[in-house]
Amino acid sequence: MMQIILRIIAGLTCLLAINASAQAENLIISLSADMVEIRSNFTGAQIALFGAIQPDQGATARRRYDVVATTRGPRGSVTIWQKQKFGPFWLNLDQRKMIAIPSFASVLSSRPVADILPEKERANLRVGLDQIVPEQTSGRDANLPAFREGLVRLRSRQGLFEENASAFRFLSPNLFQATIPVLATAPIGKYDVDVKVFSDGALVASAGKSFTIEKGGAEQFIWKAALDHSLLYGLVMVFISLIVGWTASVIFRRD
Amino acid sequence: MQIYLPIAELPVDVFFIVLMGMAVGFISGMFGIGGGFLLTPLLIFVGIPPAVAVATQAPQIVATSTTGAIAYWRKRAVDFKLGMVLLTGGLTGTFLGVAFFNQMRRIGQLDTVISLSYLTLLGLVGSFVLIESLNAIIAARRGRAKPTRRGGQHSWYEGLPFKMRFPRSGLYISVIPVLIVSLAIGFAGAVLGIGGGFILVPALIYIFRVRTAVVVGTSLFQILLTMIAATLLHAISSHTVDIYLALLLMGGSVFGAQFGARTGAAIKAEHFRFLLGALVLIVAVRFGVELMGQPKEMFSVTATETVR
C-alpha cells in the first residue's frame, strides 16, 4: 500500500513539473485502484484518492482550497414506496419512479459543502448528497421532496449514500488525499469519481476518474452460470441438495 | 467468518447462517415440515433480498426433506400413490406460484404479498391446529379420548366424483379435493418460499383423515418433489437461487433435523400438534405486528433496473 502511495505521489509531482508552464489552474487526480475484485472473503474496500492542484501562474498569495469528491455507482431506476393506512394494514400504496439514481454515492469534502458554496451554486454543479437525486422530469409530482428525502434517508441508512465533511488530508497546501469507502453491499459496475476544487466559493478546477467493482473467480463463475445457464445451474443445485440430504441420512442411520 | 454470497451480493457470517439452518432444521425434523415459514422471514430479517430468500429456501428444503423422506420410506410410512396425486396438484400450483411471484416482483408488491399471505395463512392454520389440539388435550385429561375416525362417516367432499383408493393411507375418496388442496399448497410454496408442510400435515390429518402413521412420510415425499420443481423454476425464471447460501443453510439443517426427529418421536400426538400450532401462530403474530403497527419508516425503495 505504502509503495503505491509513494509511486502515486512521485507521479503527481512529475506531472506538476511538466505542466508548470500552463496558464489555467490544474488538477490532477489518481486512484489507488481502478478495479476492485469481489472474492469470497470480500467485506468492502477502501480506495485511496490522491490529488494535486497546480495554482495559477500569476497567483502570488497561496489561496485556501476546498475539495469535494463525489463518487457515483452504477445508475438505475428505482421505485420509492410510501406506506399508507388501508383498513388495519399499512401497505405500500403510493409510489414514485425515479430514474438515473446512483446505487452508491459518497460525497467527501474538506469542510461541510454548505460552507463551501451557496445552495444555488451547489444545485447547478450538483455538489452535496442532497443533490445526488437528479431532478425528475416525468410523472405526477415527480419531485415531491418527501420521496426524494425518503430515498436519500433509506440509502444512507444502508450505508450506500454517505457524506463526510472531513475526509481530506492535505499533505501540502496543494497535495491532498482521501479514502473512498466501498461497502460490501455496493453493487458491481462502474463507479465515477468527480473531484472539484473551490476557492472562495468559486470552482477553480475539476477532474474525473473511474473504477469498477467486479466479481472475481468463483463468484463471477457462479453468477454467470445462474444467469446464462439457469437450467443447468438449477439441476446442479437440486443434485447437490439431494446428495447432502442422502449423506446426512447415511451418517445418521442407526441400524 | 464472513463469506460473500454471489447471488444475494452481500457478505454473511458463516456460523450464524449454519446455526440458523440448524435451529430451523431441528423444528423441521420434529414436526415433519420444511421449516421454510420460519427460515424465509429470518433470512429477510438478516438482510437477504426477499427474492433470494424465497428462491434459495427451495433447495434447502430439498436437502432436509430428502433425509426425512428416506427415513420414513425405510419404515414403509410413505403413501406413494397419494403422494403422486398430491404432486400433480402441487406442481401445477408451483408453476402458477412462480409466475405470480415474478409478476409481483415486477410491480413491486412482493413484500406486501409475502407479509399478507404469511399473516393469513399462518394465522388460520395456527389457530385451527392450536384450538383442535387444546380440545384433544382437555378431552384426554378427562379420560374421554375422541376416536379420530369412525367407520362409515364421510364428509361431502370425499364423495365427489373420481374416487380413488389409497390402501396405505386407509382412504377411498375423490381426488378433486386432494388436487385442490395440493394446488393451493404448491402455489403458496412457490410464492412464500415454504414447502407447505405446515399446511399439508394438518390438511392430511383433519380434512382427509389419513392414517397418522403415513402423514409425515407422505407429506415429506410430496414436499421433496414439489421443491425440486420450485428450485428449477426459480433458477430459470428469477435467477435468484444462491448456491452458497443454500449450502450453508442445508449444512446446518440436515443435522438439526436428525435431532429434531428424535425429539419429535418422544412427544405425545396432541402435545405435538399444540406445539406446532403455537409455533405457527407466533410467526403469524409477528407478521401481523409488522403490517398493522405504526411503521417507523414510511418509505421503502426497490431498485427496478440497474445499468451495469
Interface residues (C-beta under 8 A of the other chain):
Chain A: I38 R39 S40 N41 F42 T43 P74 R75 G76 S77 V78 T79 I80 W81 Q82 K83 P88 F89 W90 L91 N92 Q95 K97 S103 A146 F147 G150 L151 R153 L154 R155 A184 T185 P187 I188 G189 K190 K215 A218 E219 Q220 I222 W223 A226 L227 S230 L231 Y233 G234 L235 V236 M237 V238 I240 S241 L242 V244 G245 W246 T247 A248 S249 F252
Chain B: Q2 I3 Y4 P6 I7 E9 L10 P11 P59 Q60 V62 A63 T64 S65 T66 T67 I70 A71 G108 Q109 D111 T112 L116 I228 T231 L232 L233 H234 A235 I236 H239 V241 I243 Y244 A246 L247 M250 G251 V254 F255 A257 Q258 L291 M292 G293 Q294 P295 E297 M298 F299 S300 V301 T302 A303 T304 E305 T306 V307 R308
